[in-house]
Amino acid sequence: MKNAGIDKAIEILGKLVRFLRKIMIHIISVGPMPDHVAFIMDGNRRFARKNNLSEAAGYRIGLLALISCVKYCSELGVRYVTFYAFSIDNFKRRSDEIQPLMDLFLEYIEGLMKEGSIVSRYGIRVYFQGNLKLFSEPVRLAAENAMLATAHNSKLFLIVCLAYTSTNEIVHAVQESCEEKWGGAILLNENEKNDAESFVKVTDIDKNMYMAIAPEPDILIRTSGDTRLSNFLLWQTTCTYLYFPSSFWPEIGFRHLLWAILNFQRHHQYLTKRKKQG
């Protein structure tokens, strides 16, 4: 009887929280809203150490935070949500740390395909962007299957950057642009030197970036308080509002997203002006 009363109280509290969240979203939506929010998910391991948990447990709780952020962004009307999940530099970590992450990636990707998952409930199209060739075949095939299976969804676009760095993305885009212009040859002959169409332009690089599938981020949030981008979306964040909460990634919540949007709205006029000047 006592447990039933506790369950009922939790249910009522949950409904109240969702109701209050709807009111806050309605109020904040009066101002300009972001179309694209990106996240650097930093602090999983430090959160685990702080709470005497294993690193694997820290990453699993971080995964729940990712799912919550996707849900909040959907409720806020955000169309594109990007997560920096695994850098190319992360391959330098210990093998006993990397393998649990690979197992978690595979479990997460396969979970996206299950009936009743957040992807099916919210009509989400999933992209995995980065140098996926660096991953093992099971992870790579799972990612490709997930992208194919969700290709018909269009309510929200979830972009997970795996085996990604901005340096690699830019090099990849330049190589692709050179391939398109000159079939891979970088040197021009005498007849081509004055032909403007023979030169690689910024627009050529733009369209060959991994992130060409989405507009530039309006907001980029990096948790754990570090004020750096760690080689993430350097090409795309010239006019992006940057927010660095001190909370570790598993601790991120709706309040952080709300505060980021409020500050984005405060700076919106300036950021829009910068975009037009660019």
GITA-V175390 format. One record per residue. N is the residue number from 1. PHI is phi in whole degrees, 0 to 359 (* if undefined). D_CENTER is the distance of its C-alpha to the mean C-alpha in Angstrom with 2 decimals. Layout:
[[N & PHI & D_CENTER] [N & PHI & D_CENTER]]
//
This chain:
[[1 & * & 44.15] [2 & 296 & 42.44] [3 & 297 & 39.21] [4 & 297 & 39.31] [5 & 294 & 39.59] [6 & 295 & 36.60] [7 & 299 & 34.49] [8 & 295 & 35.69] [9 & 296 & 34.85] [10 & 296 & 31.26] [11 & 298 & 30.94] [12 & 295 & 32.36] [13 & 298 & 30.13] [14 & 298 & 27.02] [15 & 296 & 28.32] [16 & 296 & 29.08] [17 & 298 & 25.60] [18 & 296 & 24.10] [19 & 295 & 26.86] [20 & 296 & 26.21] [21 & 296 & 22.48] [22 & 298 & 23.55] [23 & 296 & 26.00] [24 & 297 & 23.56] [25 & 295 & 21.16] [26 & 299 & 24.29] [27 & 291 & 25.39] [28 & 291 & 22.24] [29 & 289 & 21.83] [30 & 295 & 25.05] [31 & 270 & 23.27] [32 & 296 & 20.72] [33 & 249 & 17.37] [34 & 289 & 13.95] [35 & 265 & 12.84] [36 & 218 & 9.25] [37 & 239 & 7.37] [38 & 243 & 4.68] [39 & 230 & 5.14] [40 & 257 & 7.25] [41 & 273 & 8.68] [42 & 253 & 12.21] [43 & 110 & 15.52] [44 & 299 & 15.70] [45 & 289 & 18.91] [46 & 293 & 20.45] [47 & 297 & 19.97] [48 & 297 & 21.74] [49 & 296 & 24.53] [50 & 299 & 24.97] [51 & 253 & 25.56] [52 & 56 & 27.55] [53 & 247 & 25.20] [54 & 286 & 24.46] [55 & 300 & 21.30] [56 & 299 & 20.57] [57 & 294 & 20.98] [58 & 299 & 18.59] [59 & 292 & 15.79] [60 & 293 & 16.85] [61 & 293 & 16.82] [62 & 298 & 13.33] [63 & 296 & 12.38] [64 & 296 & 14.31] [65 & 295 & 12.44] [66 & 300 & 9.11] [67 & 298 & 11.40] [68 & 296 & 13.00] [69 & 295 & 10.11] [70 & 298 & 9.48] [71 & 298 & 13.27] [72 & 297 & 13.67] [73 & 297 & 11.46] [74 & 298 & 13.55] [75 & 296 & 16.64] [76 & 278 & 15.93] [77 & 84 & 15.72] [78 & 289 & 12.25] [79 & 269 & 11.85] [80 & 236 & 8.34] [81 & 230 & 5.18] [82 & 240 & 1.82] [83 & 236 & 2.01] [84 & 273 & 5.19] [85 & 264 & 7.50] [86 & 202 & 10.60] [87 & 277 & 12.22] [88 & 302 & 15.38] [89 & 296 & 17.25] [90 & 294 & 16.56] [91 & 294 & 19.06] [92 & 279 & 21.66] [93 & 290 & 21.54] [94 & 300 & 24.35] [95 & 297 & 24.61] [96 & 287 & 25.26] [97 & 267 & 21.89] [98 & 287 & 19.95] [99 & 300 & 21.70] [100 & 300 & 20.72] [101 & 293 & 17.02] [102 & 298 & 17.79] [103 & 297 & 19.69] [104 & 292 & 16.95] [105 & 302 & 14.49] [106 & 297 & 17.41] [107 & 297 & 18.27] [108 & 295 & 14.85] [109 & 296 & 14.65] [110 & 294 & 18.29] [111 & 294 & 17.87] [112 & 296 & 15.62] [113 & 274 & 18.72] [114 & 285 & 21.15] [115 & 296 & 22.94] [116 & 87 & 21.91] [117 & 289 & 18.32] [118 & 300 & 15.63] [119 & 296 & 14.90] [120 & 286 & 18.58] [121 & 290 & 19.14] [122 & 252 & 16.56] [123 & 61 & 16.90] [124 & 264 & 13.36] [125 & 264 & 12.91] [126 & 255 & 10.70] [127 & 236 & 9.79] [128 & 246 & 9.63] [129 & 244 & 9.70] [130 & 139 & 11.76] [131 & 273 & 15.35] [132 & 296 & 15.63] [133 & 296 & 19.37] [134 & 283 & 19.11] [135 & 271 & 18.46] [136 & 294 & 21.40] [137 & 300 & 22.58] [138 & 301 & 21.85] [139 & 292 & 18.10] [140 & 296 & 17.97] [141 & 293 & 20.13] [142 & 297 & 18.27] [143 & 296 & 15.01] [144 & 296 & 17.25] [145 & 294 & 19.03] [146 & 295 & 16.05] [147 & 295 & 15.01] [148 & 292 & 18.71] [149 & 291 & 19.33] [150 & 256 & 16.77] [151 & 299 & 17.65] [152 & 274 & 19.92] [153 & 279 & 17.46] [154 & 210 & 16.50] [155 & 285 & 16.00] [156 & 211 & 12.21] [157 & 249 & 9.77] [158 & 260 & 6.98] [159 & 246 & 5.24] [160 & 250 & 5.17] [161 & 270 & 6.44] [162 & 238 & 9.82] [163 & 49 & 12.91] [164 & 236 & 11.29] [165 & 213 & 12.75] [166 & 298 & 13.44] [167 & 302 & 17.06] [168 & 296 & 16.81] [169 & 297 & 14.91] [170 & 293 & 17.68] [171 & 301 & 20.41] [172 & 302 & 19.32] [173 & 294 & 19.37] [174 & 294 & 22.75] [175 & 298 & 24.18] [176 & 296 & 23.32] [177 & 294 & 24.81] [178 & 296 & 27.89] [179 & 298 & 28.28] [180 & 292 & 28.32] [181 & 282 & 30.72] [182 & 231 & 33.05] [183 & 67 & 32.39] [184 & 103 & 30.88] [185 & 281 & 33.70] [186 & 269 & 32.69] [187 & 277 & 36.26] [188 & 264 & 37.91] [189 & 274 & 41.59] [190 & 301 & 44.09] [191 & 289 & 43.95] [192 & 262 & 40.22] [193 & 299 & 40.05] [194 & 258 & 40.72] [195 & 267 & 38.77] [196 & 301 & 35.73] [197 & 290 & 34.14] [198 & 275 & 34.21] [199 & 271 & 31.90] [200 & 282 & 28.15] [201 & 254 & 26.69] [202 & 301 & 23.43] [203 & 296 & 22.89] [204 & 294 & 23.42] [205 & 292 & 20.74] [206 & 308 & 18.30] [207 & 287 & 18.84] [208 & 257 & 18.47] [209 & 287 & 15.12] [210 & 304 & 12.45] [211 & 269 & 10.38] [212 & 295 & 13.62] [213 & 285 & 12.49] [214 & 223 & 10.86] [215 & 291 & 12.53] [216 & 299 & 11.87] [217 & 297 & 9.69] [218 & 277 & 12.28] [219 & 225 & 10.91] [220 & 236 & 9.05] [221 & 246 & 9.69] [222 & 242 & 10.74] [223 & 277 & 12.84] [224 & 81 & 16.25] [225 & 88 & 17.79] [226 & 289 & 17.36] [227 & 261 & 17.38] [228 & 213 & 15.91] [229 & 261 & 12.86] [230 & 51 & 13.76] [231 & 62 & 13.64] [232 & 238 & 10.05] [233 & 53 & 10.04] [234 & 295 & 13.70] [235 & 290 & 14.95] [236 & 258 & 12.86] [237 & 248 & 13.13] [238 & 300 & 16.92] [239 & 241 & 17.12] [240 & 256 & 14.08] [241 & 282 & 14.95] [242 & 255 & 13.96] [243 & 228 & 14.35] [244 & 236 & 15.20] [245 & 292 & 16.45] [246 & 282 & 18.69] [247 & 295 & 17.61] [248 & 288 & 16.17] [249 & 306 & 12.86] [250 & 298 & 14.97] [251 & 268 & 16.80] [252 & 293 & 14.20] [253 & 215 & 15.49] [254 & 300 & 16.13] [255 & 297 & 18.27] [256 & 293 & 15.62] [257 & 295 & 13.63] [258 & 298 & 17.11] [259 & 295 & 18.20] [260 & 297 & 15.33] [261 & 292 & 16.18] [262 & 300 & 19.86] [263 & 288 & 19.57] [264 & 299 & 17.60] [265 & 295 & 20.56] [266 & 297 & 23.00] [267 & 259 & 21.76] [268 & 301 & 21.02] [269 & 299 & 24.38] [270 & 295 & 24.09] [271 & 295 & 20.64] [272 & 296 & 21.92] [273 & 296 & 25.02] [274 & 298 & 23.24] [275 & 298 & 21.38] [276 & 293 & 24.79] [277 & 291 & 26.43] [278 & 288 & 23.98]]
//
